[in-house]
Every structure is written in structure tokens, then in C-alpha cells.
């Protein structure tokens, strides 16, 4: 799952959401360098990634692109699933997507001292370009894939996967809905368990 999905699955607390975002930027063991809620959000991010990789609906979705893309299918699905989430946002969250994103960026700035420079640069760019809101547009999903492909050690034109993702939209929407439904339940249980114990 990608940024928007992780923010949603992190729940309503600002520091959990920040941890959900930082899961893509903070690697290795967590030793309490950040507030407990931020580190809990990072742990939840890692649980979500593991649960996604093991989920049958995700495994089926990986088969949609042509086998020549198999090495990069997971990258493409991360972006495409955020595209589907943004398009159907009100199915998953009561708040308008614009208001949700604006609130996240505002809340995160009060914890700026805990945000690594790369993550802060992403937040600044996402806010300025309304990146997550614009994931609703297929064009933006394609541009994101292109940008990621250019950053690979051996650049790959990942945007060329877009026609295949679009052709498989109905199948991928079904896979995404099944996956997101289960992840919502797992994330809620994790947050509830964490709040009631000293350990995640």
C-alpha cells in the first residue's frame, strides 16, 4: 500500500498518521527516539505491508500486469491502489479527501523535529502539488509511475504499465476492495490492542 492508504489505515490520531507516513522513510529497529504514538504508527505501517504481501487478493492482483512487468508489479499496484482509493475516498472515510490531507500536513508540522529530511521534503511537495488528492486522476498515477521508474538503478518506463492497469481496472477494484476491507479490520485491531497494552 502507498502513502494515502497508510494515512487512512493509521486511524484518527495525528501522531499515528505521521508514523504511518514515516514507515516508508524510517528503517530498522525502533528504540523510542520518537513519541510512542509515532513509533506505533511506524509499527502498524510495517504490519500493513506484511499483511498486504500475504493477502490472497493482492497476490491475484499481481498477476494482472503482463509477466514482463512482474518484477515491478508491486510498485505499480501501490500507486494504482492509491488511485482507486482516492477515486472512491468517501467509501472509506467520512471526511472530504481535501480536508483530510490538509489536516494531516497541518498536524505533521507540529512534530517537524521527528520527521527526517526526505520525509519532510515529500510532505512539502505533496502539500504544494496536492499530490494525494490528485491521485484521483489517472494521469497523475502515470506521472508518479514515470518518476519512480526514473529513480530506479536501471531506469524503467513504468508508466507504460498504465494501459494494462486500466484494462484490468474491474479486477483490480475487486482485489483492492477485498484487501482494504481486511486491512481496515487488522489496523483497527492493532490500534486497539496497542492502546490497551505496553507492547504492540
DACORKA-V698637 format. One record per residue. N is the residue number from 0. OMEGA is omega as a letter, one per 20 degrees, with the letter a starting at -180 (* if undefined). D_CENTER is the distance of its C-alpha to the mean C-alpha in whole Angstrom. Layout:
n->[N	N]
omega->[OMEGA	OMEGA]
d_center->[D_CENTER	D_CENTER]
//
This chain:
n->[0	1	2	3	4	5	6	7	8	9	10	11	12	13	14	15	16	17	18	19	20	21	22	23	24	25	26	27	28	29	30	31	32	33	34	35	36	37	38	39	40	41	42	43	44	45	46	47	48	49	50	51	52	53	54	55	56	57	58	59	60	61	62	63	64	65	66	67	68	69	70	71	72	73	74	75	76	77	78	79	80	81	82	83	84	85	86	87	88	89	90	91	92	93	94	95	96	97	98	99	100	101	102	103	104	105	106	107	108	109	110	111	112	113	114	115	116	117	118	119	120	121	122	123	124	125	126	127	128	129	130	131	132	133	134	135	136	137	138	139	140	141	142	143	144	145	146	147	148	149	150	151	152	153	154	155	156	157	158	159	160	161	162	163	164	165	166	167	168	169	170	171	172	173	174	175	176	177	178	179	180	181	182	183	184	185	186	187	188	189	190	191	192	193	194	195	196	197	198	199]
omega->[a	a	a	r	r	r	r	a	r	r	a	a	a	a	r	r	r	r	r	r	a	r	r	a	a	a	r	a	r	a	r	r	a	r	a	a	r	r	r	r	r	r	r	r	a	r	a	r	a	a	r	a	a	a	a	a	r	r	r	a	r	a	a	r	r	a	r	r	a	a	a	a	a	r	a	a	r	a	a	r	r	r	r	r	a	a	a	a	a	r	a	a	a	a	r	a	r	a	r	a	r	r	r	a	r	a	a	a	r	r	a	a	r	a	r	a	a	r	r	r	r	a	r	a	a	r	a	a	a	a	a	r	a	r	r	a	r	r	a	r	r	r	r	r	r	a	r	a	r	a	r	a	r	a	a	a	a	r	r	r	a	r	r	r	r	r	r	a	a	r	a	r	r	r	a	a	r	a	a	r	a	r	r	a	a	a	r	r	r	a	r	r	a	a	a	a	r	a	r	*]
d_center->[4	2	3	5	4	4	7	8	9	10	13	16	17	16	16	14	11	12	12	8	8	11	10	9	12	14	16	19	21	20	24	24	23	21	21	21	18	16	17	16	13	12	14	12	9	11	13	10	9	13	13	11	13	16	16	18	17	14	17	19	16	17	20	20	20	23	24	25	21	20	19	16	15	12	11	12	10	7	8	10	8	7	10	12	10	11	14	15	13	17	17	14	15	18	18	18	14	16	18	14	13	16	17	14	15	19	18	16	19	22	20	20	22	20	17	18	19	16	14	16	17	13	13	17	16	13	16	19	17	15	13	10	13	14	12	14	16	17	18	15	13	16	17	13	14	18	17	15	18	20	19	19	22	24	22	22	21	18	19	21	19	19	22	21	18	20	22	20	19	21	20	16	16	18	16	13	15	16	13	11	15	15	12	13	16	15	13	16	19	17	17	21	22	21	23	26	26	26	24	21]
//
